[in-house]
């Protein structure tokens, strides 16, 4: 995950984008993975500071991960991505 904050976005709601490459799997697997990540991130958006752009990149192992496993990884990585931004 990577977070970026610029002065032009200060005060605006945070934005979250997703990158799920073909390395994750076929289109059905990629879309399912993206839907799960989108659902999990929706609950976490209120904790993201205003003006932050966040990109969540799914690695190939995410296609085999369960929803609780993906949730735990987001909980582990999100604070690292947002470190120093508040």
Helices and strands as residue ranges (DSSP letters): E 2-5, G 7-9, E 15-20, G 22-24, H 27-42, G 45-47, E 52-58, G 60-63, H 67-82
